[in-house]
Amino acid sequence: MTRYSHTQISTFKQCRKQYKYKYIDRKEPEIDNTIEGFMGDLVHRAIEKLYEDLSYEKWNDKEALVDWYQERWDDEWSDDVLIVKNEYNAEHYREKGRKMIVNYYERYEPFDQATVIGIETYHQYDVTENRSVSIRIDRLDSPEPGVYEIHDYKTSNSLPTQDEAEQDTQLATYALGVRDMYPDAERIKLVWHYLGFDREVVVEKTSEELDVVEEQLVKVMHDIEDASDHPPTKSPLCDYCGYQKQCPVWKHKFQDDIGDIDGKNVAEKYIDLQEEKDRIEKQMESLEDDLSRFMEANDIDRVYDRSGRSIYRWTKDVIKFPHKAEEQGDLQNALEALGLLKDYQKVDTWNLEQEFDGFDDVEKDVLRQLGDEKVLERYYCDD
């Protein structure tokens, strides 16, 4: 039986190189913990303690819960915890976590919204005969018979839209486990507590939707098992990755150059030149606008400087079609009506634009209505 976790699957989706380092090569990361992870863990544990103690009829008032959080912070803090955002220090994060606990407490006190079925519930769900996924739920509630709620605490700095929550796979995967554990489940709700915003995001999954989630889960498991290449993916998440010093995207940042070429020096010169090039090109674009207006106003084809050097303008009328698939409905219908769709099955707008001059007059007239006619301009210097 091959066992997967949601973290493992999401790592594969985010960066295959990190997946290889962590789950195939079993390499130890250079960074054990970040300040976001440290704070998030303590906030989770504080809320977990709240409900765990309630299950034994022990009541924690707000101040006692905050004190518990503060004491754990002091006991467990280490200077090895990475702070990526240098403009903030540990105390900023400590206070952020404290505020999350206070807001949660004040919002849900006296914590009797539903029957708590489980805290840090664990289940191994068999997706196929030889593959399973680990289900670990922060809190599982049942507000009424046949209804289950999966609660998850988030300490991130971003609040998803409702549509993004609908597409999320983490709690949807956990819902598969709940459906497996509790056959009486008629309704399963996914509840995210975005603690930094004092907001709930709620999604309800039908049985048919969960079947689709399971199919997608099987597919990504096949992708993981079939993957022969594990390229890196650069993203903002790289700042929190413990494998930067090994990753081909980042490792040169931490190296001293040896050999014939000083990579850092070459990179510095190239970047400086690129920035200068960008600045010059912006200036040239402004001058080209002036040249165009001057030539049009004076009906001339060349402009001369005082030493006799000239600039001439090359122009060509072109047509531009919508490149986004969701905007190509009318264009696709027109191509089909003209008998051209077979040549542009995916509405290849680049080829369509290049071949436009070769169409007959009727085809051009139809397509002109679906595109924007523009004039291409190029300026050339001549001694």
Order of alpha helices (4+ residues) and beta strands (2+ residues): beta-alpha-alpha-alpha-alpha-alpha-beta-beta-beta-alpha-alpha-beta-beta-alpha-alpha-beta-beta-alpha-alpha-alpha-beta
